[in-house]
Amino acid sequence: DAAFASGMSGGPLLNTDGEVVGVNTLVRPELRGLGNYAISSNRVRAVLRSMAAARPQSAERCRGLRLVLYNDAFNRRQHVEDVLKGAGLSESEARKAMMDAHTNG
């Protein structure tokens, strides 16, 4: 267990072997002490694949999930390839998901 701090939302949640097992979320000062929250990496991967395939999952299953791209300057080719490999997405799947995120927020 580790404490989250403001600004850590969207960062990777790692296990003791350094593997990404989730994405940190819901970091709010007024909720400190009530626990930290993360979305499992399997859930994130499923949502991204669904977005890339233009088959959004039902609103019930996606409620509360929002993909936000904060800094496109960081998304240069050398960084993107590593992220794609880790997410298990093809370049075309990831490109489609990113375009959808830019369009729909």
Secondary structure, 3 states (H helix, E strand, C coil): CCCCCCCCCCCEEECCCCCEEEEEECCCHHHCCCCCEEEEHHHHHHHHHHHHCCCCCCHHHHCCCCCCCCCHHHCCHHHHHHHHHHHCCCHHHHHHHHHHHHHHC
